[in-house]
Amino acid sequence: SGLPRLSAALQALFALAARAGLQGLEVFGAATPEELLQGTLGELYSECHFGQSMPMLYGQCEIEEMDARLTGPIIHELSHFRTSQPPAPANVHEALAAWIGSEAWPAQIDGSSDAIPGCAFFAAVGGWLVRAVGFEEALRVQAGVSDLRDLLGARCCEALRIYGFLPFLETGAPHLLSDAFHPGRWWKLIDLHREPALAEELSRRFVEPALQGSPPPQAAWDAWLDQLPWRSLPAFAEEPRAIDHQLARRAEQALQVRAVREGLTFRARRVEVALRLDKEACLLRSSLDGPDALGAPPEHPYPPALCRE
């Protein structure tokens, strides 16, 4: 009763899981939100995906601020679901958690006190996966019940895994935020596998050399994906779907909420910006003069079906 925002968010998150046929006990460790809140918030977090290995990001606050400041981060961590078979690469698992969590609790990305800096850019990749496989199947993938290879094809998932692992191969740095600030590259990487000629070219240029032990650098992948025109991809020619309109609204939100650094932590803040749609590049561009404190760019991909229309 002392955490009304968290209680409401948990109810919404459990309802989303139930919509995909997932049981709360399996994916959250409790049959109901009330049961989940029987212990302390520390105990709740310790059972989440990262709870045994690292402290919760943005978790520093006074006890009276818990409901206002921690609801978004806790719902995000719970949106990773409990599973021994999380989807790979880790970027996909994180992206789906960002989408699922922000569907249950939109305050995660709207600049509220518990908004998660950078979350909207990760959620854009998760939303594109939802567009590709459907909402219920996306949640089942996150829970390890469905295999993404059965839904997107083995070749597509092979490319996703290699691309997602490149930053670690090249730098040794753990996957965190920087590799998700260009969602359009992930959108293209998924969609091009519906066009056999493009899938074959990607495989020849990048995937096969990587599997043979000589992976082309990520910069080469990025340059190739960036120059690939959206008009050559299936999504550009399709009729807009409801998910496209969702992604469009979220693109606007992503550019209206920016990360700022305050002492040793980051906060999300709403900003006033002018927005302009580049229909050819399928990019929503803003009047911002550069990246925010986390490195999020001043532009965001926009659904190609809407740009064509």
N, C-alpha and C positions, 0 to 999 in steps of 0.2 A: 504493500500500500504506500510505502514511502518512495517508490520508484515508478511513478505512473507512466513516464515516457518509455522506460525500458519494458514495463509490462505490456504496453500497447504494441511496441515493436516486436516483442517475442510472440505475441498472439498472431501478428501478421506473418512473421517468419514461419511459424509452425503451420499456418494455413497454406502458405506457398508450397511447403514440403508435402503436405497432404494432397494438394492438387496434383502433384506428380506421383502420387501413390507411395510416398516415402513415410515411414513410421518415425515419430519423434524419438523413440527409444533408440533406434538404429543410428540416426544422423545427428542427434543432439545429446544422447545419453539420458534422456528423460522423456516420459510419455506425454507430459504437458508442460507448459511454461511455468505453472505454479510449482511443479515438482523440481524443475530446473533451478528455481530460486530458493530452494531449501537451505543451501549452504551459503558461503560467503562469495563475493564477486571474485576474489582471488582463486578460490577453489573452482569456480565456474570457468575462469580463463585457463587455469592449468590443464583442463581437459580438452581445450581447443587444439587446433592443428599445430600452432607454434607454441602452445602453452608450456611445453616441457623444455623448450630450448631458448627462449628469449622473453624479456619483459614485453608487455603490451605497449605498442607505440602510442604516444599521446595520452598515456595513462596517468600522468601526474596531475592530481587535483585534490582539493579538500573534500571531506566526506559530504558536506552539504551541497557540493557541486556535482556529485556523482551522476545523478539522473540527467543533468544538463550536458555534461561533458563526456561521459563514458558510454552512453547508449549507442551512438554510432559505431565506435570502435568495437564494442562487445558484439553487436549484431554482425559486423563485418567478420570477426573471427569465427563466430558460430556458422557463418555462411560458407566456410570451408568444408563444413560437415565432417563427421567422424567417418573415416574410411581407411582401409589398408590399401586401397587401390585408387589414389587420387589421379585425375587426368594429367597427362604429360604433354608438353613441358610444364614447368612450374608457372610460367607466365599464364598459361591457360587456366590453371587452377586458381590463380590470383584474380584473373579477369572475371571468371565466373562468380567468385566470391563477391567481387565488387558489384557485379550486376544484380545478383540475388539479394545481397544486403541492401542495396539502394532501392530495389523494388519493394522490399519489406519496410524500409525506413528511408524515405527520400531525403530526409534531413542530412544524410551522409554526404550529399553532394550539393546542397543548396546554400552553403555559407552559414549554417546554424552553428551554435557553439560546439556541437559534437560532429561537425562535418570533418571528413578525412581528406587532408590535402592530397591532391593528385588522384583521388578515387575515381573521378568522372572519366579520366583518360583510360584507366584500366577497365572501367565498366563498359566503355565503348567497344572494346574487344570482346568482352563477355556478351554484349548485346548482339554483335555480329554473329557470334556462335549460335545464339538463340535464333537469329534469323535463318541460319543455315540448317539447324536440326530441330527447331521447335522448342518452346519453353519447357515443357515437361521432360523431354529427352535431355535437354541441357542440365536440368537439375539431377536427373538420373546419372548423367555422366559425372557430375560433381560428386555424387555419392558412391561412385564406383560400381553402380548397378549396370549401366550401359557403357559400352566401349566406343570411344570416339572413332576408332578405326572402322567400326561397322557402319557409322553414320556419315563420315566424311570420306572414307576410303583410306586404305593403307598408305597409298602414295602421298596423299595430302598430309596425313599425320606424321609420316616420316620427315617431310619437309619442315613441318611445324616444330618437331622435336629438335632437329639439327639447328634451325634458326634460333630457337629459344635458348639453346645451350651455347651458342657462339660467344656471348659476352664472357661466360665463365672460362671457356677454352682460351680466349685471348687475353684475359686479364686476371683470372683467378678470383674475381670479385663475385660475391653472392648476388643472386637475382633479387632485386628490390624494385625500385621505381623507374629508373632511367630508361629501361628497355620498353616501356609502354607509352612513352610520350609521342609516339608516331603510330596511332592506331590504324591509320590508313594502310600502312605496310602489311599489317596483319590481315586487314580486310582483303587486300589484294591477294595475299598468299593463300588464303582460304578459297576465294572465289575463282582464281585462275585455274584451279584444279577441275572446274566444270568445263573448261575449254581444253580439249586434248592436246592441241598443238602447243599451247602455252605451258601446260603441265610437262610436256616432253622437253621443251626448251629449258625450263627450270631444272628438271632432273639432269639433263646433260651438262648444263653450265655449273650447277652448284651441288646438287644432292649426290650424284655419283662420285665426283671428286672427294667429297667429304667422307663418304662410305669407304673410299679407297685409302683414306688416311691423309689426304691433303685438302682440308676444307678451305675453300675460298674465304677471304676475310669478310666480316660482317659488312664492312663498308661497301664491298662489291655487291652483296645481296641488296643492301639499301639503295644503292644507285640504280640497280636494275629495276627494282620495284618502283622507285620514284618516277622513273621515265616511262613506265608502262601506262599507257593511256586507259582511262576508265572506259572509254568507248569500245575498247577491245574485249571487255569482260562481260560475262553474262548478266551481272546485276544491273548494268547500265540500261539494258534493253527491256528489263522486266517492268511490269506494272507495279506501282508502289503498294506496299503492304502496310498494315497497322504498325508493325515493328519499325518500318522506315520513319514513320512520323514520330515514334518514340525516340529513335536515335537522333532525329533532327532537333527535337526539343532539348535533348540532353547535350547536343553539341553547343547550343546556345548557353545552357547552364555552365558547361565546362569553361567557357570563356568569360563568364560573368562572376566566377569564383576563383580567386587566385590565392596561392600559398604565400604567406609572409613568415619571416623568422622573428620570433620573440624570445630573446635569451637563448636557452638551450633547446627550444622546441619550435614546432611549426604550428601555425594556425591558418585556417581558411577564412578569407574575407571576401565579401561581395564588392564588386567594383562596377562602375558605370562605363560601358564601352560601346562604341559604334561597331556594327557588324555588317560585313559585306560578303555576299555569296559569289565565289568563283565557280561558275557552273561547269567549266571545262575541266578544271582540276578537282572538282568535287570537294572543295575546301571552304569552310566558313572562316573568313579572315576577320580579325578584330583590329581596333585602333591601338591596342597595347603595343608598347615600344620594344618588347623583348620577352624572354622567358621569365617565369616567376621564380620564387626562392628555391623551388624544388627542380626547376628546369623545364616545367611544362611550357610548350611553345604558345605563341599568340594566335594560333590557328588550330582548327579541328576538322577532321573529315566530315563530310556531309553525305547522306545517302544518295548514291548515284541515280537510283530510280527517280528520286525527286528532282535532281538536277536536270535530268533529261526531260522530265515533264514540264 
